[in-house]
Amino acid sequence: MNFIKSVTALLILLLLFSGNLLAGDSKVNNIKPNIVGKTYLFDYGSYAYDITITSDKSLHWQLVKGTFEGPDKGNNPYLSSQIVDGIIYLSWKEESGMQFYNLMDLNTGKLTTHANLLSDGMFINMRTVSLKK
């Protein structure tokens, strides 16, 4: 059942963006999730990040376990959407040029990250997400 919810959420996300592109409009009505002031742990196994939503436009991220290429903390503007209850899409572009697109399923704790790294190109990392505070 969770698989069906996840697939449905992804399809809704795709329809939101593709319908918008077909209409030639770059703005859509966005359901903003209630995430300001919350910190999430993005745990990728050998490394992990705290992602703190500091305002409705900015987030702070910090490497809290292991190592990963590039800087270990930063502040960036972000975009977010609530796909369905408990499923949030969160994306940002870092000053380094790296881009991250995350589907957070807070119902199951599953995290899917699509990333565009400068040196390694694009990749997908599927691990876990949890609310820290």
N, C-alpha and C positions, 0 to 999 in steps of 0.2 A: 504494500500500500504506500509506503514511504517513497519507493521508487517511482510510482505513478505520480505522487505529489511533486517530486523533483522534476520529472519530465514535463509535467503540466506547467510548472513554474518557468522552466526554460522556454517552453513554447510560447507562453504569455509574454515573456521578455522579448523573444524574437519577433512576435507579432507587433508589440509596441513599437519596436524600432523599425521594422520593415514597413508597417502601415504608415508610419510617420514619413519615411523616405519616399514612399509612393505618392503621398499627398504633397510632397515638396515643402513640408513645414518642419522647421528644425526644433520646434518646441512641442512638448506633450504635457498633459496633465500628469503630475508625478505624485504618487502617494509616498510622502516622506515618513520613514520609520522613526520611532521614538528612540533615538540612539545617542543624542547629545548628552555628554557627561559620563558615558559608559566606556569601560575598557574591556576589550576582547583579547583573548589569547589565541593567536594563530599559530598552532603547533604543527610543524612539518617534520617531526621526528628528531633529526639531528640538530635542528635549529628552530627557534620560535621567536615571535614578535608580539609585543603588546601594542595594540592599536587603540588609542584613546581618541574618542570623538570630542574635540574641545569646543566646537560651536556648530552651528548649522551649515558652516562653509569650510571648516578647517579640522584636520585631524593631526595627531602626533603619533608617530610610530617609533618603536625602539626595539632593537635586537636584545632579547633577554636570555637566549640560550644558543650556544654554538657560534658558528661563523657563517657568513654569506658574503658574496662579492659586493663591493660598493660600501657606502656609508652605513653606520650602525644605528642612526636615528635621524629623524627629520620631521618637519612640519609641512603639510601640503594641503591645498584645497582638494575637495573630494566631491563626488556625486553619489547619491544613494537613492534607492527605491525599495519600497516594500512590495515584494512580488505577491505574496500571500502571507497570512499570519505566520510569523516565525521565520520567514525566508526573506533575506535582505540581499540586495545587490549593492556592492560598494566598490568604487573605483577611484584611482588617483594616479597622477603622474608626478614623479619625483623630479627634483631639480637636475639630477643626473641624466634625465631623459627616460629612465626606466618607467614602465607603465604596468599597473596591476589592476586586474578585474576579478573581483571575488564574489562568489555566490555562497552566502552564509546560511546554512540550514540550522537554525537554533533549536528546531524540534528534534533533530537527530544528532547534532554536534558535527555534522559533515561540512567541510570547507572545500570548495573547488576554486583554485586560483589559476587564472590565465595570466601569464606575464610576458612582457616584451622587454628582454634585457638587451643591453647594448652589445655585449660581446657574444652571447650565446643564442641570440635570436629569440624566438617564441617557444614557450613550453607550458605545460599544464602540471599542476601539483595538487593532488587531492589528499587532504589530511583532516585535521580536526579544528573546531572553533569552540570556545567556551566563553561565557561572560565571567569576567573577573570581579568587576564591581560596577 
